[in-house]
Amino acid sequence: MFSDNFFKKVEKKTNVNKETILSLADKLQKGNMKDETTLKEVINDLAKRTGREVSNEKEEKIMKAIRFVQTTSLTPYKIAQDTKITEATIGNYKNGKTKPTLANAEILIRYFEGEKTPPIDTPSISFTKGVPYYNIDFICGFDLVLNDQTTKPEYLIDFRKYNDATCWCNVTGHSMEPEINHGDIIALKKIEDPSFLPLGEVYAIVTTNDMRTIKRLGKGDDKEHYNLIPTNKSPEYGVQEIPKKMIRTIFQVLGCMKRL
């Protein structure tokens, strides 16, 4: 049993007194949390007592998520695997022990209504959707792969925030560390019209003399040049100037990560 001192500390932080806490605990213990009416009463009662009203829209989302979980034939393990909500948490929703947060309710609703990819931004290997990954290093002539119809990607990478990329490939070298590390893979988006390139972004560049580099683009000394800026501050890596007319092909580097 908790001491009076414990309840005083809780009341000080939440403005909910001992009697209210015990009353809600009794309702949770005795009530049928699988019953929608009982659950709504608990949600509204708790909201009123804590001074945080739950809108009808939010309440309906929570109830909708609970209905999905409690009526589905899918196991808590399967739901957890797909949504990244823990299996124990899904089990508690299913058994009526706890209710989902609004964030988890929205994840579950999207999941059960057909969006099987959870709205959590995590990369995964796929063979049906996503951006092609080529197990080739950019510095070693990766761009030639895009023009070779016989070269097939190793797999697709489904990573929602980078799914507008042209492709993924490997990167070697240390000039962009720690921003891009040796051995990372990078998401590249080919820029078809390089007449305007936002400065300060990282680009993968192929020059007219077949040199390849990945650098941050900076303002040159005049309108005909760009500065190529490394992230690595080691003395062996310095800023280089490149004439704009020497850029044959250019990709924006959208992001990087370790190989899956």
C-alpha positions in Angstrom: 0.0 0.0 0.0 1.3 3.4 -0.9 1.9 5.9 1.9 0.1 9.2 2.3 3.4 10.9 1.5 3.4 9.2 -1.9 -0.1 10.5 -2.7 0.8 14.0 -1.6 3.7 14.0 -4.1 1.4 12.8 -6.9 -1.3 15.4 -6.0 1.4 18.1 -6.0 2.5 17.2 -9.5 -0.9 16.3 -11.1 -3.5 18.1 -8.9 -5.3 14.7 -8.6 -5.9 13.8 -4.9 -5.7 10.4 -3.2 -9.4 9.8 -3.2 -9.6 10.3 -7.0 -6.6 8.0 -7.6 -8.1 5.3 -5.5 -11.5 5.7 -7.2 -10.1 5.4 -10.7 -8.0 2.4 -9.6 -11.1 0.7 -8.3 -12.9 1.4 -11.5 -10.1 0.1 -13.6 -9.8 -3.0 -11.5 -13.6 -3.8 -11.4 -14.6 -2.5 -14.8 -14.7 -4.5 -18.0 -12.1 -2.7 -20.1 -13.3 -4.6 -23.2 -16.7 -2.9 -22.8 -16.7 0.2 -25.0 -19.0 2.1 -22.6 -16.9 1.4 -19.6 -13.7 2.4 -21.4 -15.2 5.7 -22.6 -16.3 6.5 -19.0 -12.8 5.8 -17.7 -11.2 7.9 -20.5 -13.5 10.9 -19.9 -13.4 10.6 -16.1 -9.6 10.6 -16.1 -9.5 13.5 -18.6 -11.8 15.6 -16.5 -10.0 14.9 -13.2 -6.6 15.8 -14.7 -7.9 18.9 -16.4 -7.1 17.5 -19.9 -10.3 17.1 -21.9 -10.3 14.5 -24.6 -12.0 15.6 -27.8 -14.7 13.4 -29.3 -12.4 13.0 -32.3 -9.5 11.8 -30.2 -11.7 9.5 -28.2 -13.2 8.0 -31.3 -9.7 7.3 -32.7 -8.7 5.5 -29.5 -11.9 3.5 -29.5 -11.5 2.6 -33.2 -7.9 1.4 -32.6 -9.1 -0.8 -29.7 -11.9 -2.3 -31.8 -9.4 -3.2 -34.5 -7.1 -4.9 -32.0 -9.8 -6.7 -30.1 -11.6 -8.1 -33.2 -8.7 -8.9 -35.5 -7.6 -12.5 -36.2 -4.0 -11.2 -36.3 -1.8 -12.1 -33.3 -0.3 -9.5 -31.1 3.1 -10.7 -32.3 2.2 -10.1 -35.9 0.8 -6.6 -35.2 3.9 -5.7 -33.1 6.2 -6.9 -35.9 4.4 -4.7 -38.4 3.8 -1.6 -36.3 6.8 -1.6 -34.0 4.5 -1.3 -31.0 5.6 -3.9 -28.4 3.8 -7.2 -28.3 3.1 -6.7 -24.6 1.5 -3.4 -25.3 -0.7 -4.8 -28.1 -1.7 -7.7 -25.7 -2.8 -5.2 -23.1 -4.9 -3.3 -25.6 -6.4 -6.6 -26.8 -7.2 -7.8 -23.2 -8.6 -4.4 -22.1 -5.9 -3.8 -19.5 -4.8 -0.4 -21.0 -5.8 2.0 -23.7 -3.6 3.2 -26.5 -2.1 6.7 -26.6 -3.4 8.9 -29.4 -0.1 8.4 -31.3 -0.4 4.6 -31.1 -4.1 4.7 -31.9 -3.2 6.5 -35.2 -0.5 4.0 -36.0 -3.0 1.1 -35.5 -5.8 2.7 -37.5 -3.5 3.3 -40.5 -2.2 -0.3 -40.2 -5.6 -1.9 -40.1 -7.1 0.3 -42.7 -4.5 -1.0 -45.2 -1.3 1.0 -44.7 0.7 -2.0 -43.8 3.9 0.0 -43.7 4.0 1.6 -40.2 4.2 5.4 -40.1 7.5 5.0 -38.3 10.4 6.1 -40.6 12.6 3.0 -40.6 14.4 1.5 -43.6 13.7 -2.0 -44.8 14.8 -4.3 -47.7 12.1 -5.0 -50.2 11.7 -6.7 -53.5 8.4 -5.0 -54.5 8.7 -1.3 -53.5 11.2 1.3 -52.7 14.4 2.7 -54.3 16.9 0.4 -56.1 20.2 -0.3 -54.2 23.3 -1.0 -56.4 26.2 -2.7 -54.6 28.6 -0.4 -56.4 30.7 2.4 -55.2 29.9 5.9 -56.5 33.6 6.8 -56.8 34.2 3.8 -58.9 31.8 4.7 -61.7 28.4 4.1 -60.2 26.7 6.6 -62.4 27.5 4.4 -65.4 25.1 1.8 -64.0 22.1 4.0 -64.5 22.7 3.9 -68.3 23.3 0.1 -68.3 20.0 -1.7 -68.7 21.7 -5.1 -68.0 22.8 -4.1 -64.5 20.1 -5.0 -61.9 19.9 -3.7 -58.4 20.6 -6.0 -55.5 17.3 -5.2 -53.9 15.1 -2.2 -53.1 15.2 0.0 -50.0 11.9 1.1 -48.7 12.7 4.2 -46.5 9.8 6.7 -46.8 11.7 9.9 -46.3 14.1 8.9 -49.1 11.7 7.2 -51.5 11.9 10.0 -54.0 15.6 9.2 -54.5 16.8 7.8 -57.9 18.9 5.1 -56.2 21.1 4.0 -53.4 24.8 3.1 -53.7 28.0 2.6 -51.7 30.4 5.3 -50.7 34.1 5.1 -49.9 36.5 7.7 -48.6 36.8 9.9 -45.5 36.5 13.5 -46.8 32.9 13.8 -45.6 33.3 12.2 -42.2 31.6 12.2 -39.7 28.6 13.3 -41.8 29.0 10.5 -44.3 31.3 7.7 -43.3 33.4 5.3 -45.3 31.3 2.2 -46.0 28.0 4.0 -45.7 25.3 3.8 -48.4 23.8 7.0 -49.8 20.5 7.9 -51.3 21.0 9.9 -54.5 18.5 12.0 -56.5 19.6 12.8 -60.0 19.2 16.5 -60.8 18.1 16.8 -64.4 18.4 20.6 -64.6 21.5 21.8 -62.8 21.1 25.4 -63.8 20.2 26.3 -60.2 21.8 24.3 -57.4 21.0 25.4 -53.7 24.3 26.0 -52.0 25.1 24.3 -48.7 23.7 21.0 -49.8 25.8 17.8 -50.3 26.1 16.6 -53.9 27.6 13.6 -55.7 29.3 15.0 -58.8 30.6 13.5 -62.0 32.9 15.8 -64.0 33.6 16.0 -67.7 36.9 14.3 -67.3 35.3 11.4 -65.4 36.3 12.3 -61.9 33.8 11.7 -59.2 33.4 13.3 -55.8 31.0 13.9 -53.0 31.2 17.3 -51.4 29.1 20.2 -50.0 28.6 22.9 -52.6 29.7 26.4 -51.8 29.9 29.7 -53.5 32.9 30.1 -55.8 35.1 33.2 -56.3 33.0 34.1 -59.4 29.8 33.2 -61.1 31.5 30.5 -63.2 32.8 28.4 -60.3 31.6 26.5 -57.2 33.6 25.5 -54.1 33.6 21.9 -53.1 33.8 21.7 -49.3 34.7 18.6 -47.3 33.2 18.0 -43.9 36.4 16.4 -42.6 38.5 19.2 -41.1 41.8 17.2 -41.4 44.5 19.2 -43.3 44.6 16.6 -46.1 41.1 17.6 -47.1 40.8 21.2 -48.4 38.3 23.3 -50.3 38.6 22.9 -54.0 37.2 25.1 -56.8 35.4 23.6 -59.8 34.2 25.3 -63.0 30.5 24.9 -63.4 30.9 23.8 -67.0 33.0 20.8 -65.8 29.9 19.3 -64.0 28.6 16.6 -66.3 26.2 14.8 -64.0 25.1 15.7 -60.5 23.1 14.0 -57.8 21.8 15.5 -54.6 22.7 13.3 -51.6 19.5 13.0 -49.7 20.8 10.9 -46.8 23.1 8.1 -45.7 23.1 5.1 -43.5 24.9 1.9 -42.7 24.2 -0.9 -45.2 21.2 -3.0 -44.4 
